[in-house]
Amino acid sequence: MNRRRLAGIFAATFLLALLTAFILPRSFTATATVVVDPKPDPVAAANQPSLAWSSAFMTTQVDIARSERVARTVVAQLQLDQTPGVQEKWRQETGGRGDYIAWIANNLQQRVSIAPARESGVISISAKWSDAKGASAIANAFAKAYIDTTIELNVEPAKQYAGWFDTRAAELRRTLESKQRVLSDFENKSEITSTDERLDIETARLNDLSTQLTVVQTQRQDTESKEQKARTNSEDAPEVLQNPLIGTLKAELADAEAKEKILATSLGIRHPDYIKARASVSSLQRRLADETARLVSSLVNANQVNVQREQELQQALSEQKQKVLGLKRDRDVLEVMRSDVAAAQRNLEAVAQRSAQSSMEGDIQHTNALLLSAAVEPDRPSEKMRRVLIAFGLFGGILAAVGYALFSELMSPRIRCDEQLEKLLELPLLGTTAAPSRRRPAHATLSAAAFRRLPFRSA
């Protein structure tokens, strides 16, 4: 194979890559670094768990830095949409269709490289531009836009939560006021004090009525028994027998009756003394009967009084029971109402606390990302692409030459040993000549295709 041809292929490939490397426009690369602290800010620390450093957390931060929202913010900050010629180029590429700002942001994102450092919270933002000032400006703008975006992502939810909590707090405040009015009206209506004194007083009165009823029932049973005995046999009733006046009258009646009998025997029944004695006996009998009747009547009246008193006490006791039960029901309802008011108060306090917390979080411009180092204008253009193209030309030329040699060998193989010759001619080898000189003419080595066309090849 012609070595000059292989050298020419290598040289052509290498020169093409070298020419491309020097034809490409020069670009400058500037890098800004941002450090991300996973710890929550002091204001939100009470409601947020501590975020340990993790690859997922850093991936999220990198995705935020690469987002279209950050790119749009950079476009607005640097006013790239007002750069001369940009809008005309957009019309040429898109025909005036689509979002102009999104197109600029997309092209800008392709010129920016954002990568996190390994096992740390540092993010590098590198911008490649045609001039050093533009590269540093874009890198710093991306860093600032990323930090501003993280602030907005923290502040916007806090403001939304604060608004929701304010609305909820107003609703809970109205609910609390309504429950307090209902509780106050019920307390005034039921006349139950906070110390529950009225229930204690009414309960003591109920117990007192119950005791009085027990005493009156005992008295009523006693007077009822005495009344029955007095009505059945008034003379043998204990109250009649034990009455001093009746005892005196009975003694006087016995003396008068004895005197009457004596006078009837001695003087006769028509004698004035007998008649007088008889009148005295009749008078004593009437007095005894009247006194006995009066005593029985007093027993009946006493029993009636006890019966009436018992009925009155039973009625009063029943009313007092209903009153105490009503007070207990009112107290239970009151306790429920107070519990509702206390629960509404706790809910309002919790929501008010969260509202104040969210409002504070929305007012404080806090973020976990801080600018570690700003991008500076590079003093020389980036040679990375040129070095890559030169290396590609070097290795590509070698690969092209080797590939061409392999392709030529496959298309036109050469006979280089006795075994290949025997296999090709399918004839035994009779002998060999001396090794040829290293500098032999080009026609000394025949290709396999030319050898097949020789006239002495056996069939």
C-alpha positions in Angstrom: 0.0 0.0 0.0 1.2 3.5 -0.8 2.5 5.1 2.3 2.3 8.5 0.8 -1.4 8.1 0.4 -1.8 7.2 4.0 0.3 10.1 5.0 -1.8 12.4 2.8 -5.0 11.2 4.4 -3.6 11.8 7.9 -2.3 15.3 6.9 -5.6 16.3 5.2 -7.6 15.3 8.3 -5.3 17.0 10.7 -5.1 20.2 8.7 -8.9 20.3 8.3 -9.4 20.1 12.1 -6.6 22.7 12.6 -8.1 25.1 10.1 -11.5 24.7 11.7 -10.0 25.4 15.1 -8.5 28.7 13.9 -11.5 29.7 11.8 -14.0 29.4 14.7 -14.7 32.7 16.4 -12.9 33.3 19.7 -14.9 33.1 22.9 -14.4 34.1 26.5 -15.5 32.1 29.6 -16.3 33.6 33.0 -17.4 31.7 36.1 -19.3 32.8 39.2 -19.8 30.6 42.2 -22.7 30.4 44.6 -22.7 28.6 47.9 -26.0 26.9 49.0 -26.6 26.5 52.8 -29.1 23.7 53.5 -29.9 25.0 57.0 -33.3 26.8 57.3 -33.4 30.5 58.1 -34.0 31.5 61.8 -37.5 32.9 61.0 -38.8 29.6 59.4 -36.7 27.3 61.6 -39.7 26.7 63.9 -41.8 25.3 61.1 -39.2 23.7 58.8 -37.0 20.7 59.4 -33.3 21.0 59.2 -32.2 20.0 55.6 -29.1 17.9 55.6 -26.9 18.2 52.6 -27.9 15.7 49.9 -27.4 15.2 46.2 -31.2 15.6 45.7 -31.1 19.0 47.4 -28.2 20.1 45.2 -29.9 18.7 42.1 -32.9 20.8 42.9 -30.9 23.9 43.3 -29.1 23.3 40.0 -32.4 22.7 38.2 -33.6 26.1 39.6 -30.5 27.8 38.3 -31.0 26.1 34.9 -34.7 27.0 34.7 -36.3 29.2 32.1 -37.5 31.5 34.9 -33.9 32.4 35.8 -33.0 32.8 32.1 -35.9 35.2 31.6 -34.8 37.2 34.6 -31.3 37.5 33.1 -32.8 38.6 29.8 -34.8 41.3 31.6 -31.8 42.4 33.8 -29.3 42.7 30.8 -32.1 43.9 28.4 -30.9 41.4 25.9 -34.3 41.7 24.1 -33.4 45.2 23.2 -30.0 44.3 21.6 -29.8 45.5 18.0 -30.2 42.7 15.5 -31.5 40.1 17.9 -35.2 40.5 17.0 -34.3 40.3 13.3 -32.4 37.1 13.8 -35.4 35.7 15.8 -37.7 36.5 12.9 -35.3 34.8 10.4 -35.1 31.6 12.5 -38.7 31.4 13.7 -40.7 33.4 11.2 -41.9 35.6 13.9 -43.8 32.8 15.7 -43.5 31.8 19.3 -42.3 33.7 22.4 -39.5 36.1 21.7 -38.2 36.3 25.3 -38.3 32.4 25.5 -36.3 32.2 22.3 -33.6 34.5 23.7 -33.7 32.7 27.1 -33.2 29.3 25.3 -30.3 30.5 23.3 -28.8 32.1 26.4 -29.1 28.8 28.4 -27.1 27.0 25.7 -24.2 29.4 26.4 -24.3 28.9 30.2 -22.9 25.8 32.0 -24.2 25.2 35.6 -22.6 22.4 37.6 -22.4 21.6 41.3 -19.2 20.9 43.0 -18.7 17.3 44.3 -19.6 16.7 47.9 -20.1 20.4 48.7 -22.7 23.1 48.4 -21.0 25.2 45.8 -22.5 25.7 42.4 -20.4 27.0 39.5 -22.1 29.1 36.8 -19.9 29.5 33.7 -20.9 31.7 30.7 -19.3 31.6 27.3 -19.5 34.8 25.2 -17.8 36.5 22.3 -16.3 39.2 24.6 -14.9 39.1 28.1 -17.2 41.8 29.5 -20.4 40.0 28.2 -19.2 36.6 29.6 -18.7 38.1 33.1 -21.9 40.1 33.0 -24.0 37.0 32.0 -22.4 34.8 34.6 -23.0 37.4 37.4 -26.5 38.0 36.1 -27.3 34.3 36.2 -25.9 34.1 39.8 -28.0 37.1 40.9 -31.1 35.8 39.1 -30.7 32.4 40.7 -30.4 34.0 44.2 -33.4 36.3 43.5 -35.4 33.3 42.3 -34.7 31.3 45.4 -35.9 34.3 47.5 -39.1 34.6 45.4 -39.7 30.8 45.8 -39.4 31.3 49.6 -41.4 34.5 49.8 -44.2 33.8 47.4 -45.5 30.7 49.3 -45.1 32.5 52.6 -47.2 35.4 51.3 -49.9 33.0 49.9 -50.0 31.2 53.3 -50.2 34.6 55.1 -53.2 35.6 53.0 -54.9 32.3 53.6 -54.2 32.4 57.3 -55.5 36.0 57.5 -58.8 34.9 55.8 -59.0 31.8 58.1 -58.3 33.9 61.2 -61.1 36.3 60.2 -63.5 33.4 59.9 -62.4 31.9 63.2 -62.7 35.3 64.9 -66.3 35.6 63.7 -67.0 32.1 64.9 -65.5 32.8 68.3 -67.5 36.0 68.7 -70.7 34.2 67.7 -70.0 31.4 70.3 -69.2 34.0 73.0 -72.5 35.8 72.3 -74.4 32.5 72.5 -72.6 31.6 75.8 -73.2 35.0 77.3 -76.9 35.0 76.4 -77.3 31.5 77.8 -75.5 32.4 81.1 -77.9 35.4 81.5 -80.9 33.3 80.7 -80.0 30.4 83.0 -78.5 32.7 85.7 -75.7 30.2 86.3 -72.6 31.8 87.8 -69.1 30.8 87.0 -68.7 29.2 90.4 -71.9 27.2 90.1 -73.2 28.5 93.4 -76.8 28.4 92.4 -76.7 24.7 91.6 -75.1 24.1 95.0 -77.8 26.1 96.8 -80.6 24.4 94.9 -79.1 21.0 95.6 -78.9 21.8 99.3 -82.5 22.9 99.2 -83.5 19.7 97.5 -81.8 17.7 100.2 -83.5 19.8 102.9 -86.9 19.2 101.3 -86.2 15.5 101.1 -85.4 15.5 104.9 -88.5 17.4 105.8 -90.7 15.1 103.7 -89.3 12.1 105.5 -90.1 13.7 108.9 -93.6 14.7 107.8 -94.3 11.2 106.4 -93.4 9.7 109.8 -95.6 12.2 111.6 -98.4 11.5 109.1 -98.2 7.8 109.7 -98.3 8.3 113.5 -101.3 10.7 113.4 -103.1 8.5 110.9 -102.7 5.5 113.3 -103.9 7.6 116.2 -106.9 8.9 114.2 -108.0 5.4 113.2 -107.8 4.2 116.8 -109.7 7.3 118.0 -112.4 6.8 115.4 -112.7 3.1 116.2 -112.9 3.4 120.1 -112.4 6.9 121.3 -112.5 6.0 125.0 -109.7 3.5 124.7 -107.5 5.7 122.6 -104.2 6.4 124.3 -104.6 10.1 123.7 -107.9 10.1 125.5 -106.8 7.9 128.3 -103.6 10.0 128.8 -105.4 13.4 128.6 -105.4 15.0 132.2 -108.6 16.9 131.6 -110.5 13.9 130.5 -109.1 12.0 133.5 -110.3 14.7 135.8 -113.7 14.8 134.2 -114.0 11.0 134.5 -113.1 11.2 138.2 -115.6 14.0 138.8 -118.2 12.0 136.7 -117.6 8.9 138.8 -118.0 10.9 142.1 -121.1 12.6 140.7 -122.6 9.2 139.6 -121.9 7.7 143.0 -123.5 10.7 144.7 -126.5 10.4 142.4 -127.0 6.7 143.3 -126.8 7.6 147.0 -129.3 10.4 146.7 -131.6 8.2 144.6 -131.7 5.6 147.3 -132.0 8.0 150.3 -134.1 10.8 148.9 -135.7 9.5 145.8 -135.5 10.6 142.2 -137.9 13.5 142.7 -135.9 15.1 145.4 -134.4 18.5 144.4 -130.9 17.3 145.6 -131.2 14.2 143.4 -132.3 16.3 140.5 -129.4 18.6 141.0 -127.0 15.7 141.2 -128.5 14.2 138.1 -128.0 17.5 136.3 -124.4 17.6 137.4 -123.8 14.1 136.1 -125.4 15.0 132.7 -123.2 18.1 132.6 -120.1 16.1 133.3 -121.0 13.5 130.7 -121.5 16.2 128.1 -118.2 17.9 129.0 -116.5 14.5 128.8 -118.1 13.7 125.5 -117.3 17.2 124.1 -113.7 16.9 125.3 -113.3 13.5 123.9 -114.8 14.6 120.6 -112.6 17.6 120.6 -109.5 15.4 121.2 -110.5 13.1 118.4 -111.1 16.1 116.2 -107.7 17.4 117.0 -106.2 14.1 116.0 -108.1 14.2 112.7 -107.0 17.7 112.1 -103.5 16.9 112.9 -103.5 14.0 110.5 -105.1 16.1 107.8 -102.4 18.8 108.4 -99.7 16.2 108.1 -101.3 14.8 104.9 -101.5 18.2 103.4 -98.0 19.0 104.5 -96.8 15.8 103.0 -98.5 16.6 99.7 -97.0 20.1 99.7 -93.6 18.8 100.4 -93.9 16.1 97.7 -94.9 18.8 95.2 -92.1 21.1 96.3 -89.6 18.2 96.2 -90.8 17.2 92.7 -90.5 20.9 91.6 -87.1 21.2 93.2 -85.9 18.0 91.5 -86.9 19.4 88.1 -85.2 22.6 89.0 -82.0 20.9 89.9 -82.1 18.7 86.9 -82.7 21.7 84.7 -79.8 23.5 86.3 -77.6 20.4 85.7 -78.7 20.3 82.1 -78.0 24.0 81.8 -74.6 23.5 83.4 -73.8 20.7 80.9 -74.9 22.8 78.0 -72.9 25.7 79.5 -69.8 23.5 79.8 -70.2 22.4 76.1 -70.5 26.0 75.1 -67.5 27.0 77.1 -65.5 24.1 75.5 -66.6 25.3 72.1 -65.5 28.9 73.0 -62.2 27.6 74.3 -61.6 25.4 71.2 -62.4 28.4 68.9 -60.1 30.5 70.9 -57.3 28.0 70.6 -57.9 27.6 66.9 -57.8 31.4 66.4 -54.6 31.7 68.4 -52.9 28.9 66.4 -54.0 30.4 63.1 -53.0 33.9 64.2 -49.6 32.6 65.2 -49.1 30.9 61.9 -50.4 34.0 60.1 -47.8 36.2 61.9 -45.1 33.6 61.2 -46.0 33.5 57.5 -46.3 37.3 57.3 -42.8 37.6 58.8 -41.4 35.0 56.4 -43.0 36.9 53.5 -41.4 40.2 54.6 -37.9 38.9 55.2 -35.9 38.4 52.0 -34.2 35.2 53.1 -32.5 32.6 51.0 -30.2 29.6 51.3 -28.0 30.7 48.4 -25.3 33.3 48.6 -22.8 34.6 46.1 -19.4 33.1 46.9 -17.3 34.8 44.2 -18.4 37.0 41.3 -17.3 36.4 37.8 -14.4 38.6 36.5 -13.6 39.5 32.9 -11.2 36.8 31.6 -7.9 38.3 30.2 -7.6 35.7 27.4 -10.1 33.8 25.3 -11.1 30.2 26.0 -8.8 27.8 24.1 -10.6 24.7 25.2 -12.5 24.2 21.9 -9.3 24.7 19.9 -7.4 22.2 21.9 -10.3 19.8 21.5 -10.3 20.3 17.7 -6.6 19.9 17.4 -6.6 16.7 19.4 -9.6 15.5 17.4 -7.7 16.2 14.1 -4.6 14.4 15.4 -6.4 11.3 16.5 -9.0 11.5 13.7 -6.2 11.6 11.1 -4.6 8.5 12.6 -8.0 6.7 12.6 -8.7 7.8 9.0 -5.4 6.5 7.8 -5.8 3.2 9.6 -9.3 2.9 8.4 -8.3 3.5 4.8 -5.5 0.9 5.1 -7.9 -1.7 6.5 -10.5 -0.9 3.9 -7.9 -1.3 1.1 -6.7 -4.6 2.5 -10.3 -5.9 2.5 -11.0 -4.8 -1.0 -7.6 -6.0 -2.5 -5.9 -8.5 -0.2 -2.1 -9.5 -0.8 -0.4 -13.0 -0.8 2.3 -12.8 1.9 3.1 -16.5 2.8 3.2 -20.0 1.3 0.0 -21.1 3.0 -2.0 -18.4 1.4 -0.7 -19.4 -2.0 -1.6 -23.1 -1.6 -5.0 -22.2 -0.3 -5.6 -19.8 -3.2 -4.4 -22.1 -6.0 -5.6 -25.3 -4.3 -2.3 -26.9 -5.6 0.7 -28.3 -3.7 3.8 -26.1 -3.3 6.8 -27.6 -5.2 9.5 -25.1 -4.0 10.3 -21.6 -3.0 12.9 -19.1 -4.1 15.2 -17.0 -1.9 13.7 -14.1 0.1 13.1 -11.1 -2.0 15.1 -7.9 -1.5 13.4 -5.3 0.7 13.7 -2.9 -2.2 11.8 -4.8 -4.9 9.8 -3.4 -7.8 6.2 -2.6 -7.2 5.1 -5.5 -9.5 7.0 -8.2 -7.5 4.0 -8.8 -5.2 0.8 -9.7 -7.0 -2.6 -9.3 -5.6 -4.8 -12.3 -5.1 -7.2 -11.0 -7.8 -4.4 -10.6 -10.3 -3.1 -14.0 -9.5 -6.4 -15.6 -10.2 -6.2 -14.3 -13.7 -2.9 -16.2 -14.5 -3.3 -18.6 -17.5 -1.5 -21.6 -15.8 -4.0 -21.8 -12.9 -5.5 -25.3 -12.9 -9.1 -25.8 -13.2 
